[in-house]
Amino acid sequence: MRPKIPPTGQLRRSQLLTTFGPGSMVDLPTHSVLIAGLEHWKGDKARIYEDRLEAWLSQQLEVPELKLFAPPIDSGEANGPHTGIDAFLFPGWFLGQVDETWWSPDGRRYRTRPLLPWNRLVKGGYLTRDRKIKPVVPVRFVQACVRGHISDINWYGFVRRNYKCERTGDLWFDEGGAGNDFAELYVRDEKNGNQRRPLSDATVRDGTGLGWCEGRRPWLGPREEEACDKPNRLLTRSASNAYFAQTVSVISLPDSAELLRKAVDRVWEDYLRYCESEDELHKERRKDKVRVALEGLTNAEVWTEVARRQSGQPLQDKNIKQVEIETLLAQKDTLGEDKPEGDFFARRQPLGPLPRGLEDKLDRLVLVHRLREVTAQVGFTRFDAPQPDINGELDLGVERAPLSREPGWLPANENRGEGVFLSFSSEAIRAWLKRPEVKARSAQLQAGFAEWKKRKQVGTLGFVGLPYIMLQSLSHLLITTLALDCGYSASAIRERIYAGESGYGILLYTGTPGTEGSLGGLVEMGKHIGRHLQRALELGRLCSNDPVCAQHNPADPHEERFLHGAACHGCLLIAETSC
């Protein structure tokens, strides 16, 4: 048996769902690779069970019996079977690491390096004219389209302005100045009298710069492509817009509606089927079997389910966040079971003293001692990040690139941690929305959102609403405040905002693959939430960038901060891992 080839590099499992999933580019010491699709993930994959997420994704993606698996890991056995994740060499063009100078006809000096396709390399390097082999590095520019397709730039066609020309001759990459200005970067064709073309021409997005996309999907296989009518766009390999993973996550909560249905199921046929009123239901609950089955449920909750069944109404489809907040708002002192191996356990906590003005605004505090979050990747985009709505729903109109040719499973991971949930009074929110200054601010933010939609040319997204923006702003302030005392960094605390018909609330939580996310620091801070709310509100009164931050107009076309409002890195903006 041939010895097992050691892996070229290693990535954390969590990185495979966010930064380096299928279709992403990874820099290695001597070359760059493209992470392969799910068909090329080898080895045993641990099954992750989360019925609610699997059912919801199956419905949204129209894939029956969709399953979730953790990414495979290397077995570590020298003679064991091949495991791990494949990667394809990409890009296939390289720059020779030589220090040469070229003088343009107008007397300007340029640093120049040979631009070589992979099949012109000799022993993995560049063969110089004096027969020496010099190292090479991958060229840092490729081409892609908004549908996620990606390929090497046809450098011969680009410099010769003819993408059907022959691909022979020597090409050079000339760099003037510091090498960061596209107007000072040139591709030079030695065969055609040193004809040159600036790289700034490749930034044109109408197809005249890099031509039209051929629909290539090299992460699914070398010859995978599909029809595409989008123009190619210049993409820097290491740029932040080269890859945006589209993920969906759920908190593994005990679904209160499911618990109610199961409880009613146990006594439906023999006792509850023919109840005609809530009073009659109350009489039935005196019987021992019914009392035990419905323990912990109110008469109103049970009668609502009985009336639904008697009328033949179907079950109401609920989105992910609706189920979560209904569970967190359930009129119970404890939720879940306090077991070390349990997925969820929370306890209701008295609010205690609150800052002046917030006494009637908050109505519930829940300390989540133990929670489990499951996150699955469903696809990715390039250039623009996918924009789910406030309920966490997938934006099905986005040009999302697939992770595999025939999706039957999705990569996922699970994190365990703790959290704090704050519920806000719906009446207080509605009264706040009627204030004149709030309406004026809403108009400003909606104007900025309209300008952003116009620039991005996305007409399907709706404005998230003032309650969501208010709750998220407070959430960011609380994260910054809690991080000072709880023992977690601000980037380790995540938020989940609930702003819908089912209620308004903020869940701040931590999560790690091990047990480090449930050390108890966040729960302990929740016991004194009034003090931390007071500090958060004081923190939000002043920004170190004021008056520039406070006077920012969201619709200002010159600043191009259409979605920020009066928020900047000096006050409300926090780490991407948290928001």
Solvent accessible surface area in square Angstrom, and as a share of the most:
residue,aa,sasa,rsa
1,M,202,0.90
2,R,201,0.73
3,P,106,0.67
4,K,30,0.13
5,I,121,0.61
6,P,102,0.64
7,P,69,0.43
8,T,97,0.57
9,G,41,0.39
10,Q,158,0.70
11,L,63,0.31
12,R,159,0.58
13,R,88,0.32
14,S,42,0.27
15,Q,40,0.18
16,L,8,0.04
17,L,1,0.01
18,T,76,0.44
19,T,71,0.41
20,F,47,0.20
21,G,0,0.00
22,P,0,0.00
23,G,0,0.00
24,S,1,0.00
25,M,20,0.09
26,V,15,0.09
27,D,88,0.45
28,L,34,0.17
29,P,132,0.83
30,T,91,0.53
31,H,52,0.23
32,S,0,0.00
33,V,14,0.08
34,L,0,0.00
35,I,11,0.05
36,A,0,0.00
37,G,0,0.00
38,L,7,0.03
39,E,73,0.33
40,H,42,0.19
41,W,12,0.04
42,K,83,0.35
43,G,31,0.30
44,D,141,0.73
45,K,56,0.24
46,A,56,0.44
47,R,68,0.25
48,I,8,0.04
49,Y,141,0.54
50,E,16,0.07
51,D,110,0.57
52,R,47,0.17
53,L,0,0.00
54,E,19,0.09
55,A,66,0.51
56,W,21,0.08
57,L,0,0.00
58,S,22,0.14
59,Q,112,0.50
60,Q,42,0.19
61,L,38,0.19
62,E,150,0.67
63,V,23,0.13
64,P,112,0.71
65,E,149,0.67
66,L,4,0.02
67,K,90,0.38
68,L,0,0.00
69,F,42,0.17
70,A,5,0.04
71,P,0,0.00
72,P,7,0.05
73,I,106,0.54
74,D,57,0.30
75,S,52,0.33
76,G,64,0.62
77,E,104,0.47
78,A,78,0.60
79,N,104,0.53
80,G,12,0.12
81,P,97,0.61
82,H,116,0.52
83,T,30,0.18
84,G,13,0.13
85,I,46,0.23
86,D,49,0.26
87,A,46,0.36
88,F,51,0.21
89,L,88,0.44
90,F,13,0.05
91,P,1,0.00
92,G,9,0.08
93,W,26,0.09
94,F,6,0.03
95,L,5,0.03
96,G,0,0.00
97,Q,69,0.31
98,V,13,0.07
99,D,130,0.68
100,E,63,0.28
101,T,59,0.35
102,W,39,0.14
103,W,152,0.53
104,S,7,0.04
105,P,136,0.86
106,D,109,0.56
107,G,49,0.47
108,R,114,0.42
109,R,151,0.55
110,Y,5,0.02
111,R,99,0.36
112,T,4,0.02
113,R,21,0.08
114,P,4,0.02
115,L,3,0.02
116,L,11,0.06
117,P,20,0.13
118,W,156,0.55
119,N,104,0.53
120,R,101,0.37
121,L,41,0.21
122,V,54,0.31
123,K,186,0.79
124,G,55,0.53
125,G,2,0.02
126,Y,22,0.08
127,L,49,0.25
128,T,17,0.10
129,R,162,0.59
130,D,92,0.48
131,R,179,0.65
132,K,119,0.50
133,I,76,0.39
134,K,75,0.32
135,P,88,0.55
136,V,14,0.08
137,V,55,0.31
138,P,18,0.11
139,V,1,0.00
140,R,77,0.28
141,F,3,0.01
142,V,0,0.00
143,Q,17,0.08
144,A,1,0.01
145,C,0,0.00
146,V,45,0.26
147,R,69,0.25
148,G,0,0.00
149,H,3,0.01
150,I,2,0.01
151,S,14,0.09
152,D,39,0.20
153,I,2,0.01
154,N,19,0.10
155,W,1,0.00
156,Y,9,0.03
157,G,0,0.00
158,F,1,0.00
159,V,0,0.00
160,R,32,0.12
161,R,140,0.51
162,N,73,0.38
163,Y,70,0.27
164,K,193,0.82
165,C,28,0.17
166,E,105,0.47
167,R,148,0.54
168,T,67,0.39
169,G,22,0.21
170,D,54,0.28
171,L,4,0.02
172,W,11,0.04
173,F,1,0.00
174,D,0,0.00
175,E,22,0.10
176,G,3,0.03
177,G,82,0.79
178,A,95,0.74
179,G,4,0.04
180,N,124,0.64
181,D,80,0.41
182,F,61,0.25
183,A,48,0.37
184,E,36,0.16
185,L,0,0.00
186,Y,40,0.15
187,V,0,0.00
188,R,8,0.03
189,D,0,0.00
190,E,65,0.29
191,K,104,0.44
192,N,66,0.34
193,G,70,0.67
194,N,55,0.28
195,Q,68,0.30
196,R,58,0.21
197,R,14,0.05
198,P,33,0.21
199,L,1,0.00
200,S,36,0.24
201,D,36,0.19
202,A,0,0.00
203,T,61,0.36
204,V,65,0.37
205,R,154,0.56
206,D,82,0.43
207,G,8,0.07
208,T,95,0.55
209,G,1,0.01
210,L,3,0.02
211,G,10,0.10
212,W,144,0.50
213,C,12,0.07
214,E,105,0.47
215,G,0,0.00
216,R,104,0.38
217,R,35,0.13
218,P,25,0.16
219,W,0,0.00
220,L,0,0.00
221,G,6,0.06
222,P,114,0.72
223,R,216,0.79
224,E,44,0.20
225,E,103,0.46
226,E,74,0.33
227,A,98,0.76
228,C,25,0.15
229,D,97,0.50
230,K,60,0.25
231,P,29,0.18
232,N,7,0.04
233,R,36,0.13
234,L,26,0.13
235,L,3,0.01
236,T,37,0.22
237,R,30,0.11
238,S,92,0.59
239,A,36,0.28
240,S,104,0.67
241,N,49,0.25
242,A,6,0.05
243,Y,27,0.10
244,F,48,0.20
245,A,23,0.18
246,Q,5,0.02
247,T,51,0.30
248,V,9,0.05
249,S,18,0.12
250,V,0,0.00
251,I,0,0.00
252,S,12,0.08
253,L,18,0.09
254,P,35,0.22
255,D,25,0.13
256,S,31,0.20
257,A,20,0.16
258,E,67,0.30
259,L,83,0.41
260,L,25,0.13
261,R,65,0.24
262,K,102,0.43
263,A,4,0.03
264,V,0,0.00
265,D,81,0.42
266,R,147,0.54
267,V,1,0.01
268,W,28,0.10
269,E,109,0.49
270,D,109,0.56
271,Y,59,0.23
272,L,0,0.00
273,R,96,0.35
274,Y,165,0.63
275,C,2,0.01
276,E,145,0.65
277,S,46,0.30
278,E,70,0.32
279,D,105,0.54
280,E,63,0.28
281,L,0,0.00
282,H,89,0.40
283,K,123,0.52
284,E,30,0.13
285,R,40,0.15
286,R,167,0.61
287,K,94,0.40
288,D,95,0.49
289,K,109,0.46
290,V,0,0.00
291,R,118,0.43
292,V,102,0.58
293,A,13,0.10
294,L,0,0.00
295,E,140,0.63
296,G,57,0.55
297,L,21,0.11
298,T,68,0.39
299,N,41,0.21
300,A,60,0.46
301,E,64,0.29
302,V,0,0.00
303,W,55,0.19
304,T,93,0.54
305,E,10,0.05
306,V,0,0.00
307,A,40,0.31
308,R,52,0.19
309,R,53,0.19
310,Q,80,0.36
311,S,71,0.46
312,G,62,0.59
313,Q,107,0.48
314,P,117,0.73
315,L,93,0.47
316,Q,130,0.58
317,D,119,0.62
318,K,62,0.26
319,N,29,0.15
320,I,6,0.03
321,K,26,0.11
322,Q,38,0.17
323,V,10,0.06
324,E,0,0.00
325,I,5,0.02
326,E,50,0.23
327,T,1,0.01
328,L,1,0.01
329,L,42,0.21
330,A,13,0.10
331,Q,132,0.59
332,K,62,0.26
333,D,103,0.53
334,T,63,0.37
335,L,11,0.06
336,G,36,0.35
337,E,106,0.47
338,D,91,0.47
339,K,95,0.40
340,P,124,0.78
341,E,127,0.57
342,G,16,0.15
343,D,55,0.29
344,F,10,0.04
345,F,11,0.04
346,A,1,0.00
347,R,100,0.36
348,R,92,0.34
349,Q,46,0.21
350,P,107,0.67
351,L,40,0.20
352,G,47,0.45
353,P,127,0.80
354,L,30,0.15
355,P,10,0.06
356,R,231,0.84
357,G,39,0.37
358,L,31,0.15
359,E,104,0.46
360,D,102,0.53
361,K,72,0.30
362,L,6,0.03
363,D,73,0.38
364,R,9,0.03
365,L,1,0.01
366,V,1,0.01
367,L,3,0.02
368,V,1,0.00
369,H,56,0.25
370,R,52,0.19
371,L,0,0.00
372,R,18,0.06
373,E,1,0.01
374,V,0,0.00
375,T,17,0.10
376,A,0,0.00
377,Q,0,0.00
378,V,9,0.05
379,G,0,0.00
380,F,0,0.00
381,T,3,0.02
382,R,3,0.01
383,F,16,0.07
384,D,64,0.33
385,A,42,0.32
386,P,17,0.11
387,Q,68,0.30
388,P,77,0.48
389,D,68,0.35
390,I,34,0.17
391,N,47,0.24
392,G,25,0.24
393,E,39,0.17
394,L,14,0.07
395,D,26,0.14
396,L,102,0.51
397,G,65,0.62
398,V,39,0.22
399,E,72,0.32
400,R,64,0.23
401,A,1,0.01
402,P,46,0.29
403,L,6,0.03
404,S,7,0.05
405,R,111,0.41
406,E,149,0.67
407,P,62,0.39
408,G,39,0.38
409,W,43,0.15
410,L,4,0.02
411,P,0,0.00
412,A,0,0.00
413,N,19,0.10
414,E,60,0.27
415,N,21,0.11
416,R,77,0.28
417,G,0,0.00
418,E,1,0.01
419,G,0,0.00
420,V,4,0.02
421,F,0,0.00
422,L,4,0.02
423,S,3,0.02
424,F,12,0.05
425,S,16,0.10
426,S,32,0.21
427,E,116,0.52
428,A,17,0.13
429,I,7,0.03
430,R,123,0.45
431,A,59,0.46
432,W,56,0.20
433,L,57,0.29
434,K,147,0.62
435,R,117,0.43
436,P,104,0.66
437,E,97,0.43
438,V,11,0.07
439,K,120,0.51
440,A,59,0.46
441,R,72,0.26
442,S,18,0.11
443,A,62,0.48
444,Q,83,0.37
445,L,18,0.09
446,Q,84,0.37
447,A,47,0.36
448,G,0,0.00
449,F,26,0.11
450,A,59,0.45
451,E,41,0.18
452,W,30,0.10
453,K,46,0.20
454,K,151,0.64
455,R,110,0.40
456,K,93,0.40
457,Q,161,0.71
458,V,52,0.30
459,G,68,0.65
460,T,118,0.69
461,L,30,0.15
462,G,58,0.56
463,F,56,0.23
464,V,58,0.33
465,G,19,0.19
466,L,15,0.07
467,P,19,0.12
468,Y,35,0.13
469,I,46,0.23
470,M,48,0.21
471,L,0,0.00
472,Q,41,0.18
473,S,32,0.21
474,L,16,0.08
475,S,0,0.00
476,H,13,0.06
477,L,16,0.08
478,L,1,0.00
479,I,0,0.00
480,T,47,0.27
481,T,3,0.02
482,L,1,0.01
483,A,25,0.19
484,L,127,0.63
485,D,70,0.36
486,C,11,0.07
487,G,76,0.73
488,Y,25,0.09
489,S,67,0.44
490,A,39,0.30
491,S,56,0.36
492,A,43,0.33
493,I,0,0.00
494,R,81,0.29
495,E,19,0.08
496,R,20,0.07
497,I,4,0.02
498,Y,6,0.02
499,A,13,0.10
500,G,32,0.30
501,E,189,0.85
502,S,37,0.24
503,G,7,0.07
504,Y,34,0.13
505,G,0,0.00
506,I,2,0.01
507,L,3,0.01
508,L,4,0.02
509,Y,1,0.00
510,T,2,0.01
511,G,22,0.22
512,T,42,0.24
513,P,111,0.70
514,G,32,0.30
515,T,103,0.60
516,E,105,0.47
517,G,1,0.01
518,S,47,0.30
519,L,133,0.66
520,G,33,0.32
521,G,17,0.17
522,L,0,0.00
523,V,10,0.05
524,E,79,0.35
525,M,25,0.11
526,G,0,0.00
527,K,90,0.38
528,H,88,0.39
529,I,3,0.01
530,G,7,0.07
531,R,129,0.47
532,H,0,0.00
533,L,0,0.00
534,Q,66,0.29
535,R,79,0.29
536,A,0,0.00
537,L,59,0.29
538,E,93,0.42
539,L,81,0.40
540,G,40,0.39
541,R,184,0.67
542,L,135,0.67
543,C,9,0.06
544,S,101,0.65
545,N,70,0.36
546,D,49,0.25
547,P,82,0.52
548,V,108,0.62
549,C,4,0.03
550,A,63,0.49
551,Q,140,0.62
552,H,7,0.03
553,N,77,0.39
554,P,0,0.00
555,A,30,0.23
556,D,34,0.17
557,P,65,0.41
558,H,167,0.74
559,E,74,0.33
560,E,105,0.47
561,R,52,0.19
562,F,15,0.06
563,L,91,0.45
564,H,75,0.34
565,G,3,0.02
566,A,38,0.30
567,A,10,0.07
568,C,16,0.09
569,H,162,0.72
570,G,36,0.35
571,C,28,0.17
572,L,30,0.15
573,L,48,0.24
574,I,38,0.19
575,A,41,0.32
576,E,156,0.70
577,T,89,0.52
578,S,2,0.01
579,C,83,0.50
